């Protein structure tokens, strides 16, 4: 299993999620395949697409942009296709519009429902 994390400009995240869902590779029923799709808002030092996107963070004392971190877990055989889908849908026209990282998952343990007797 693999974990894919992608840092994506806010204005591209809806298109990325739609492309991943339309691919048919992700599901929400917990069966094999892509799962645990999550989107987390983050602040990044990534170059802004335009001046409106960037603001100053008092906490970081830096100019930042708000962007999204997309996370998902998938089967090894799905990585190349999912990375390609994310890459195409996240493009902004800039030379560098974000990053996609792929990591190995060494264990996956379900948290089971029911009583704790």
N, C-alpha and C positions, 0 to 999 in steps of 0.2 A: 504494500500500500504506500501511497505517496500523499504528501500535503502540498498543495499549491497555494502560495500567497502572492497576491498581485497588488501593487500600489497604483491606484488609478485616479485620474482627475475626476472630481465630483460630476462634472457635466458629461462624463462618458460612462459612469457606472450603470445607469439604467439600460443602456444598450448592451453592455457586457453581460449583465444578468439575463436579459432577454435572449441573447445569443447562446449562452450556456444552457438555459432552459429549453430553447427550441432545438438544440442539438440532440435532445433525447438521451444524453449521457448522464444526466442528473435525475435523481428521484427523491421523494420525501418519505418513502415507506421503510427505509432502513435496510433494504435488500442490497445485494452487491451492486457496485457501480459508484458513481460520484454521489457524495452525500455531505451532510453537515455544512451546507453552503451558508456562509455568514458574511455580513458586510459591517465593518467597524469604521466609524469616523476617526480620522487621525489628522494631525498637523504635520506638514512636511516642509523640508527646506528645498523641495523640488522647484525648478524654475517655473514661474507662472506663465500661463498661456497669454494672459494680458494683465494690465495693471489692476483691473477690477478684481481679479482672482486673488491677489496677494494682499496681505495685511500684516501689521506688526504685532507680534506676540510679546506682551510685557513679561510673561512668565519665562519665556525663552530668550528674550532680548535679541530677537532675530525677526527678519521678515519671513513669513510662512504662508503656505496655502493650505486650505482645508481640502483633504482628499479622502479617498476610501481605501481601506485594506479589504480585499476580497479574500476569503479563505475557503478552501474546500478540501475534502479528502476523496481520493479516487483510487481505483485499481491501477497497477503499474501500466497495463496495456492502454489506459485512457489518457495518460499524461500528454503525449505529443499532440493528440487531437485537441484536448482541452486547452493546452498552452497556445496552440494556433488560433483557436476561437477567441480566447481572451486577448491575445496580441492584436488580432485584426479589429476587434470591436472597441478596444481601448485607445486606438490611435487618435492623435490630436492634430497631426500635421507638423509637430515639432520633431526635431532630430531625436530627442529623448523625451518620451511621454510617460515614463514610469518604469517599473521593474516587475518581473515575474520570477519568483523563487520556487524551487521544487526541492522538497526534503523527504527523506525516508521516514516511514512510520514503523517503529520497531514493535509496537504492541497496540492493540485496539481492544479495549475491554468495555462491554456494554454495561450501563447502569440499569439494572433490571427493576421493573416496577413490582408491586405486590408487597406483602407483609415482610417484616424484618424479624422473624421469630428465631 
